[in-house]
Amino acid sequence: MTEYSRRTVLTGLTGVVGSLAGCGYRPGPGDKKWETADDGGRLVTLVDGTLFEVTFDATRFVDDYPVGAVARYTLADGTRLGRFEFKGVATDWASDGAHLYVGTEASHVVAVAGDGRAWTETVDHPVASVAAADGRVYVGTDGGRIVAFDGESGAERWSKSLPVPTDPSKSDLPTVGAGHGSLAVDWGTSEESQLDVYAPDGSVLWDQPLQRSLNGRPHVRGDTVYARSEFFRAFNRDSGAPRWVNRGTTIPDGPLRFSRDGEIVYIPERHALIAIATADGEELWRFNDERLAAMERGQSEFEIDLGATGAVPAPDGASVFLNTKHHGLFQFGTDGTLRWHEPRLDFSFLYAVTEDIIVHSGTEAIVARYR
């Protein structure tokens, strides 16, 4: 029996897992550990050992803005610790490991610590993107403004205005990405697109023209800035000198994720998960519709659509998890070898991975599964 078929069989037996527990049954990868009693939200992430759920969709009330929400849960068993609401639907989020920072369409930035809300600040326009690093939280707004706040207190440290037209049809809103030592901003107008990189104090380090802006969120990792324009590019963080271009990757559908050692960047596209070496931009492997079709023998080619939505490397650095719209959850080794596959999951959103469990949020509940 193959690893894939064994995983499928175990999934079909989840109804009898409880009765087998007393007989020495040990849960396998993908088996359910716990689930919450309430509906799942749009995002699940870990902050300082606490599980956070951000609801991006909310009911619109009589006032000008609907109400968004953040809920907190224990990682051990999914017990809800608390929930609070904020004005405006959440538009983006970021975490520095100690706080969760949420931007809203009501022009607010909300910081949440493990024990509840920490601070709220107001910006000039609805929040387009959020990033956090070096004790700062950076916000890009629909009005083309970049604002840096102190991550602990919420005090404004500096701000800049980009020459972005107020007409959204003629501009690309600024998307921010931050890492140690710098902030990268991808923005543009109907005539030009640009990547700007700043030091934590707001001073300009360098800028580079882009062929087009995809609002694809630049990433800063180590001494490299990664940007997605017409192709996937890497620049020296301090000088802006080009390092490499990967022309086989165009428009990723999900955020980039890096292996623990920083040697691999995982890129989810609709039809593939691609692993690229950060040293030279060479493709290492990909799991795509064709590989999935080989696993799903007997199905029509029209039923094979990977629908990759996100990839999360394991904390131990030895594997990566792929979440999909239609075909469940996959675990791969760093060489692309399929470790296991749990195919019978409903559509689920971004998830968190620890040493022991995988947490994902579906339409009905937050679910933790054994690794």
VMD Tcl script that draws the C-alpha trace (Angstrom):
set ca {
  {0.00 0.00 0.00}
  {1.45 3.36 -0.98}
  {1.80 6.33 1.36}
  {-0.91 8.15 -0.60}
  {-3.43 5.27 -0.53}
  {-2.73 4.59 3.15}
  {-3.48 8.21 3.95}
  {-6.76 7.96 2.03}
  {-7.78 4.80 3.87}
  {-7.03 6.31 7.26}
  {-9.10 9.34 6.35}
  {-12.05 7.10 5.61}
  {-11.71 5.60 9.07}
  {-11.80 8.85 11.05}
  {-15.21 7.95 12.42}
  {-13.73 5.03 14.33}
  {-10.58 6.75 15.55}
  {-12.09 7.44 18.96}
  {-13.09 3.79 19.50}
  {-9.60 2.63 18.51}
  {-7.84 5.03 20.87}
  {-8.21 2.64 23.78}
  {-6.72 -0.15 21.69}
  {-3.43 1.68 21.20}
  {-4.32 3.47 17.94}
  {-1.91 6.28 17.15}
  {-3.25 9.12 14.98}
  {-1.53 9.48 11.63}
  {-0.68 12.55 9.55}
  {-3.81 14.46 8.56}
  {-6.03 12.92 11.26}
  {-8.14 15.45 13.13}
  {-6.96 16.49 16.62}
  {-9.62 19.10 17.45}
  {-11.98 21.56 15.86}
  {-13.77 24.65 17.14}
  {-17.49 24.79 17.76}
  {-17.90 28.07 15.85}
  {-17.57 28.89 12.17}
  {-14.14 29.28 10.63}
  {-12.86 32.68 9.53}
  {-10.70 33.84 6.68}
  {-7.27 33.53 8.22}
  {-5.52 31.68 11.00}
  {-2.06 32.57 12.27}
  {0.12 32.16 15.35}
  {1.21 35.13 17.43}
  {3.34 34.59 20.52}
  {2.00 31.05 20.93}
  {-1.66 32.13 20.63}
  {-3.85 31.14 17.70}
  {-5.51 34.15 16.02}
  {-8.39 34.17 13.56}
  {-9.09 37.28 11.48}
  {-12.50 37.58 9.84}
  {-12.18 39.51 6.58}
  {-15.90 39.41 5.75}
  {-18.41 41.01 8.10}
  {-22.05 42.00 8.27}
  {-22.68 45.60 7.26}
  {-24.61 47.56 9.84}
  {-26.45 50.91 9.69}
  {-23.29 52.97 10.07}
  {-20.82 53.72 7.31}
  {-18.61 50.70 7.90}
  {-19.18 47.06 8.74}
  {-17.52 45.42 11.72}
  {-14.48 43.14 11.47}
  {-13.31 40.79 14.19}
  {-10.31 38.99 15.66}
  {-10.71 35.91 17.84}
  {-8.06 34.19 19.98}
  {-7.82 30.45 20.74}
  {-5.60 28.12 22.73}
  {-3.40 26.03 20.50}
  {-3.73 22.96 22.72}
  {-7.44 22.28 22.22}
  {-9.00 25.19 20.30}
  {-10.76 26.79 23.27}
  {-11.73 30.39 22.50}
  {-9.93 32.90 24.73}
  {-11.73 36.00 23.53}
  {-13.02 37.95 20.57}
  {-13.23 41.65 19.82}
  {-14.61 43.68 16.96}
  {-13.23 46.69 15.13}
  {-14.72 49.18 12.69}
  {-14.24 48.28 9.05}
  {-13.53 45.04 7.24}
  {-9.93 43.84 7.53}
  {-7.97 44.45 4.33}
  {-4.52 43.12 5.23}
  {-2.48 41.89 8.19}
  {1.09 41.28 9.35}
  {2.80 39.82 12.42}
  {6.16 40.33 14.07}
  {5.78 37.29 16.33}
  {4.58 39.32 19.32}
  {1.65 41.26 17.84}
  {-0.86 40.87 15.05}
  {-1.37 44.07 13.05}
  {-4.61 44.42 11.08}
  {-5.40 47.16 8.54}
  {-9.03 48.03 7.79}
  {-11.11 49.72 5.11}
  {-12.13 52.25 7.77}
  {-8.55 53.66 7.74}
  {-7.53 52.03 11.02}
  {-4.50 50.03 12.08}
  {-5.23 47.66 14.98}
  {-2.46 45.97 16.99}
  {-3.36 42.87 18.99}
  {-1.18 41.11 21.56}
  {-1.72 37.62 22.92}
  {-3.93 38.89 25.72}
  {-6.11 41.23 23.64}
  {-6.04 44.60 21.91}
  {-2.92 46.71 22.31}
  {-3.57 49.90 20.31}
  {-5.45 51.43 17.39}
  {-4.27 54.25 15.10}
  {-5.92 56.09 12.20}
  {-4.41 56.80 8.77}
  {-5.54 59.08 5.96}
  {-7.17 56.49 3.69}
  {-8.26 52.83 3.77}
  {-5.33 50.51 4.39}
  {-3.99 48.76 1.29}
  {-1.20 46.69 2.86}
  {0.63 46.05 6.15}
  {4.14 44.76 7.00}
  {6.13 44.45 10.23}
  {9.84 44.16 11.08}
  {12.54 45.75 13.28}
  {9.99 46.85 15.90}
  {8.02 48.81 13.28}
  {4.70 48.25 11.55}
  {4.47 49.75 8.07}
  {1.21 50.68 6.35}
  {0.50 51.54 2.73}
  {-2.80 53.36 2.12}
  {-5.15 53.78 -0.81}
  {-4.04 57.42 -0.96}
  {-0.43 56.45 -1.70}
  {0.89 57.24 1.77}
  {3.45 55.09 3.63}
  {3.33 55.33 7.43}
  {5.69 53.71 9.96}
  {4.43 53.12 13.51}
  {6.22 51.87 16.59}
  {5.13 48.27 16.98}
  {4.73 48.42 20.76}
  {3.16 51.84 21.33}
  {1.60 52.77 17.98}
  {3.46 56.10 17.90}
  {4.05 57.37 14.36}
  {7.76 57.33 13.46}
  {7.67 58.71 9.91}
  {5.55 58.91 6.80}
  {5.94 59.57 3.08}
  {3.56 60.36 0.23}
  {3.96 58.65 -3.14}
  {2.82 60.38 -6.36}
  {-0.10 57.97 -6.81}
  {-3.22 59.30 -8.62}
  {-6.33 59.40 -6.49}
  {-8.26 57.66 -9.28}
  {-7.76 53.93 -8.51}
  {-8.10 53.03 -12.19}
  {-4.93 55.01 -12.91}
  {-2.73 53.72 -10.10}
  {-1.43 50.61 -8.40}
  {-1.82 50.88 -4.64}
  {1.37 50.57 -2.61}
  {2.08 47.09 -1.29}
  {4.68 46.88 1.45}
  {7.05 44.11 2.50}
  {9.49 44.36 5.39}
  {12.42 42.40 6.76}
  {15.42 43.07 8.92}
  {17.08 46.27 7.74}
  {14.64 47.53 5.14}
  {11.14 48.22 3.87}
  {10.25 47.50 0.23}
  {7.31 49.21 -1.50}
  {5.83 48.17 -4.86}
  {3.67 50.90 -6.41}
  {2.83 52.50 -9.71}
  {0.74 54.76 -11.92}
  {-0.85 54.16 -15.29}
  {2.48 55.17 -16.87}
  {5.15 53.61 -14.65}
  {5.77 51.11 -11.86}
  {8.52 51.20 -9.29}
  {10.10 49.36 -6.37}
  {11.30 51.67 -3.56}
  {13.42 50.42 -0.65}
  {13.82 52.33 2.61}
  {15.88 51.94 5.77}
  {13.92 51.51 9.04}
  {14.32 55.25 9.72}
  {12.62 56.18 6.44}
  {15.72 57.18 4.49}
  {15.78 56.00 0.87}
  {18.21 53.18 0.10}
  {17.43 52.74 -3.61}
  {14.69 52.35 -6.20}
  {14.23 50.31 -9.35}
  {11.74 50.65 -12.24}
  {9.48 47.66 -12.81}
  {7.92 46.61 -16.09}
  {4.56 46.55 -14.34}
  {3.22 46.39 -10.82}
  {1.17 43.37 -9.84}
  {0.49 44.50 -6.29}
  {2.31 41.29 -5.49}
  {3.92 42.36 -2.21}
  {7.73 42.53 -2.30}
  {9.57 40.39 0.25}
  {12.71 41.15 2.23}
  {14.65 38.10 3.39}
  {18.23 38.30 4.63}
  {20.23 40.55 2.30}
  {17.83 40.15 -0.62}
  {14.66 41.90 -1.80}
  {12.31 39.79 -3.93}
  {9.81 41.44 -6.28}
  {7.16 40.12 -8.66}
  {6.79 42.13 -11.82}
  {6.47 40.50 -15.22}
  {8.94 37.93 -13.83}
  {10.23 36.98 -10.39}
  {13.32 39.07 -9.52}
  {15.87 39.34 -6.72}
  {17.89 42.45 -5.77}
  {20.65 43.17 -3.29}
  {18.91 44.64 -0.23}
  {21.48 47.37 0.42}
  {22.53 48.46 -3.09}
  {19.62 47.46 -5.33}
  {21.95 45.58 -7.69}
  {20.04 42.88 -9.62}
  {20.91 39.34 -8.54}
  {18.82 37.11 -10.78}
  {15.60 36.80 -12.76}
  {13.40 33.71 -12.92}
  {11.38 33.89 -16.13}
  {9.41 30.72 -15.48}
  {7.36 32.30 -12.69}
  {4.94 35.08 -13.48}
  {1.95 35.81 -11.25}
  {1.87 33.82 -7.99}
  {-1.56 33.47 -6.42}
  {-0.38 33.28 -2.81}
  {2.32 34.84 -0.60}
  {5.92 33.71 -0.86}
  {7.23 31.47 1.92}
  {10.86 30.69 2.75}
  {12.49 27.60 4.20}
  {13.96 27.97 7.66}
  {17.53 28.17 6.31}
  {16.43 30.70 3.66}
  {17.79 28.58 0.81}
  {14.41 27.85 -0.81}
  {11.47 30.13 -1.63}
  {8.12 28.42 -2.21}
  {5.76 30.06 -4.68}
  {2.12 28.96 -4.96}
  {0.53 29.55 -8.34}
  {-2.96 28.48 -9.30}
  {-1.75 25.35 -11.06}
  {1.49 24.63 -9.21}
  {3.71 24.90 -6.16}
  {7.18 25.94 -7.28}
  {10.39 25.67 -5.25}
  {13.18 28.07 -6.27}
  {16.75 28.33 -4.97}
  {17.31 31.77 -3.44}
  {21.02 31.68 -4.35}
  {20.56 31.81 -8.13}
  {16.81 31.75 -8.88}
  {16.92 28.28 -10.45}
  {13.80 26.15 -10.19}
  {14.36 23.11 -7.96}
  {11.02 21.33 -8.45}
  {7.33 21.91 -8.94}
  {4.12 20.08 -8.10}
  {1.56 20.94 -10.77}
  {-1.64 19.79 -12.45}
  {0.27 17.12 -14.37}
  {1.71 15.53 -11.23}
  {-1.68 15.72 -9.56}
  {-3.31 14.08 -12.58}
  {-0.90 11.16 -12.23}
  {-2.17 10.72 -8.66}
  {-5.84 11.10 -9.63}
  {-5.96 8.44 -12.34}
  {-9.43 7.79 -13.69}
  {-10.63 11.37 -13.42}
  {-11.27 13.60 -16.38}
  {-8.57 16.15 -17.19}
  {-11.21 18.81 -16.56}
  {-11.43 17.70 -12.93}
  {-7.72 18.18 -12.33}
  {-7.06 21.73 -11.16}
  {-4.63 21.99 -8.28}
  {-5.93 25.36 -7.10}
  {-2.94 26.15 -4.87}
  {-3.85 28.76 -2.25}
  {-0.87 28.84 0.10}
  {2.32 27.09 1.17}
  {3.77 26.94 4.69}
  {7.22 25.45 5.47}
  {7.43 23.26 8.56}
  {9.27 24.81 11.53}
  {11.90 22.04 11.43}
  {12.80 23.04 7.87}
  {12.50 19.51 6.49}
  {9.23 19.86 4.57}
  {6.57 22.20 3.23}
  {2.77 22.03 3.33}
  {0.59 22.99 0.37}
  {-3.03 24.05 0.77}
  {-5.38 23.77 -2.22}
  {-8.93 24.72 -3.15}
  {-10.04 21.36 -4.49}
  {-7.67 18.61 -3.46}
  {-6.93 19.00 0.24}
  {-3.60 19.26 2.00}
  {-0.18 17.99 0.88}
  {3.18 17.63 2.60}
  {6.38 17.56 0.53}
  {10.01 17.09 1.41}
  {12.38 19.88 0.43}
  {13.27 17.83 -2.67}
  {9.64 17.73 -3.84}
  {8.91 14.17 -2.68}
  {5.29 13.76 -1.60}
  {5.18 12.75 2.08}
  {1.40 12.47 2.50}
  {-1.86 13.80 1.18}
  {-5.17 14.40 2.96}
  {-7.63 14.77 0.05}
  {-10.95 15.04 1.86}
  {-10.76 18.54 3.24}
  {-13.32 21.18 2.40}
  {-12.13 24.48 0.97}
  {-9.86 25.94 3.62}
  {-7.93 29.18 4.06}
  {-4.42 29.94 5.23}
  {-3.20 27.82 8.10}
  {-0.50 27.66 10.75}
  {2.03 24.87 11.17}
  {3.78 23.92 14.42}
  {6.11 21.06 15.33}
  {3.10 18.83 16.03}
  {-0.01 20.05 14.21}
  {-1.40 21.81 11.14}
  {-4.22 24.31 11.72}
  {-6.52 25.42 8.94}
  {-9.75 27.38 8.78}
  {-12.59 26.08 6.66}
  {-16.09 27.38 6.13}
  {-17.46 25.55 9.17}
  {-14.70 25.46 11.80}
  {-11.02 25.86 12.63}
  {-9.47 22.40 12.52}
  {-6.16 21.11 13.92}
  {-4.66 18.01 12.33}
  {-1.73 15.87 13.35}
  {1.46 16.28 11.35}
}
mol new
graphics top color blue
foreach p $ca { graphics top sphere $p radius 0.5 }
foreach p [lrange $ca 0 end-1] q [lrange $ca 1 end] { graphics top cylinder $p $q radius 0.2 }
display resetview
